[in-house]
Amino acid sequence: ADVLFSLLKDPDFIFINTAQQILSILSENEPKVRERAEELVKSSNPIEQASGIRILEDDYIGNPNELAKFEREPMSVEVRRAVTEMYRIAGSIDQILKYANDPDKEVRSNVFESFYQRDGIYQSISGISLRNFFLSSDKEESERCNIIVDRDGLAIKLSKKVIFLKKKVILKTVVRK
């Protein structure tokens, strides 16, 4: 474990994900490994902090609201990548959508990957197939989109952006129609 922890400090270490996975497994049964991972989460070094989040991933996947504590302060790109990865794995679509327009490609990739993982779970609503859903704009253009129905609303992924309609917005729209 000591060797693996020392390697996490090297940004050029190509097997960092493997080291994080091994330490994650070890942290389940080894209190000292867990303590060191918790220290990494508190680190001012963004690479170490992101590693700590990934090592303790089971804690965060089981309780995605815990990740919100990282959002209270400006996050480095490494931490945003780790946080969105945990949101993606946990299936927290309402929380990951905040990062749909992030400047970092890997962060946006985590957002869009959550759509691919859930694509097809809701095959139809009232007989409308969601796999062949097209959204048209006022410019008379249409594009294929993916839709996810989440407990907090409706997420629509277009080719370049994501739109999230909260339950309250949908209900107000339906009532007005």
C-alpha positions in Angstrom: 0.0 0.0 0.0 2.9 2.4 0.8 4.3 2.0 -2.7 0.9 2.5 -4.3 0.2 5.7 -2.3 3.6 7.1 -3.2 2.8 6.5 -6.9 -0.4 8.5 -6.7 1.6 11.7 -6.3 3.1 11.3 -9.7 0.9 13.0 -12.4 2.8 11.0 -15.1 2.1 7.6 -13.6 0.2 5.8 -16.3 -1.2 3.1 -14.0 -2.8 5.5 -11.6 -6.3 4.1 -12.2 -5.1 0.6 -11.4 -3.3 1.8 -8.2 -6.5 3.5 -7.1 -8.6 0.4 -7.8 -6.2 -1.8 -5.7 -6.2 0.7 -2.9 -10.0 0.9 -3.0 -10.2 -2.9 -2.5 -7.7 -2.7 0.3 -9.5 0.1 2.0 -12.5 -2.1 2.6 -10.6 -4.3 5.1 -7.5 -2.3 6.0 -8.2 0.6 8.4 -4.8 2.2 7.8 -5.4 2.3 4.0 -8.8 3.8 4.5 -7.3 6.5 6.9 -4.7 7.4 4.3 -7.3 7.7 1.6 -9.4 10.0 3.8 -6.3 12.1 4.3 -5.9 12.3 0.6 -9.5 13.6 0.2 -8.5 16.5 2.5 -5.3 17.2 0.6 -4.6 20.5 -1.1 -3.0 18.7 -4.0 -5.8 18.1 -6.6 -4.3 14.9 -7.9 -4.1 13.4 -4.4 -7.6 14.6 -3.6 -9.1 13.1 -6.8 -7.2 9.8 -6.0 -8.7 9.8 -2.5 -12.2 10.2 -3.9 -11.7 7.3 -6.3 -10.2 5.1 -3.6 -13.3 5.7 -1.4 -15.6 5.4 -4.3 -17.9 2.9 -2.6 -18.7 5.6 0.1 -19.5 8.2 -2.5 -21.4 5.9 -4.9 -23.6 4.7 -2.0 -24.2 8.3 -0.9 -23.8 10.7 -3.9 -24.9 13.7 -1.7 -21.6 13.4 0.0 -19.9 14.6 -3.2 -21.7 17.9 -2.9 -19.3 19.0 -0.2 -16.6 19.3 -2.9 -18.8 21.6 -4.9 -18.9 24.2 -2.1 -15.4 25.3 -3.1 -13.9 25.8 -6.6 -12.8 22.4 -7.8 -9.8 21.6 -9.9 -10.3 19.7 -13.1 -8.9 16.5 -11.5 -11.5 16.7 -8.7 -14.3 17.5 -11.2 -13.4 14.5 -13.2 -13.5 12.3 -10.1 -16.8 13.8 -8.8 -18.5 13.4 -12.2 -17.2 9.8 -12.5 -18.8 9.0 -9.1 -22.1 10.7 -10.1 -22.0 8.7 -13.4 -21.4 5.4 -11.6 -24.1 6.2 -9.0 -26.6 7.2 -11.8 -27.2 10.6 -10.3 -28.3 12.3 -13.5 -29.8 15.3 -11.7 -26.4 16.0 -10.0 -24.2 15.3 -13.0 -26.0 17.6 -15.3 -24.4 20.6 -13.6 -21.3 19.7 -15.5 -22.8 19.3 -19.0 -21.1 22.5 -20.2 -17.8 22.0 -18.4 -14.7 23.1 -20.4 -13.0 19.8 -19.7 -13.7 17.1 -22.3 -13.3 14.2 -19.8 -15.9 15.8 -17.4 -18.4 16.3 -20.3 -17.7 12.7 -21.3 -18.8 11.5 -17.8 -22.0 13.5 -18.3 -22.8 12.0 -21.7 -21.8 8.5 -20.7 -24.5 8.5 -18.1 -27.0 8.9 -20.9 -25.5 5.9 -22.8 -25.6 3.8 -19.7 -29.3 4.5 -19.1 -30.4 4.7 -22.8 -33.3 2.3 -23.3 -34.2 1.8 -19.7 -37.4 3.8 -20.3 -38.3 2.4 -23.7 -41.6 4.1 -24.0 -43.9 6.5 -22.3 -47.5 6.4 -23.2 -46.6 4.4 -26.3 -44.0 6.9 -27.6 -40.6 5.2 -28.3 -37.8 7.2 -26.7 -35.1 5.6 -28.9 -36.5 7.3 -32.0 -37.3 10.6 -30.4 -36.5 13.8 -32.3 -36.6 17.3 -31.0 -37.3 20.1 -33.4 -36.3 23.8 -32.8 -37.9 26.9 -34.0 -35.5 26.9 -36.9 -37.3 23.8 -38.3 -34.3 21.7 -37.7 -34.5 18.4 -35.8 -32.0 16.2 -34.2 -32.1 12.8 -32.5 -32.0 13.1 -28.8 -31.7 10.8 -25.8 -34.2 11.2 -23.0 -33.8 10.1 -19.4 -36.8 10.2 -17.0 -35.3 10.7 -13.6 -37.0 11.0 -10.2 -36.3 14.8 -10.3 -37.3 15.5 -13.8 -36.6 14.9 -17.5 -33.1 15.1 -19.1 -32.8 15.6 -22.8 -29.3 15.1 -24.4 -28.9 16.8 -27.7 -25.7 16.6 -29.8 -24.0 19.6 -28.2 -25.9 20.2 -24.9 -28.1 18.8 -22.2 -31.5 20.3 -21.2 -32.9 19.3 -17.8 -36.5 20.0 -17.0 -37.3 19.7 -13.3 -40.6 18.0 -12.3 -42.1 21.4 -11.2 -41.4 22.9 -14.7 -43.0 19.9 -16.5 -46.0 20.0 -14.2 -46.5 23.8 -14.8 -46.2 23.3 -18.6 -48.7 20.5 -18.6 -51.2 22.5 -16.5 -50.8 25.5 -18.8 -51.5 23.4 -21.9 
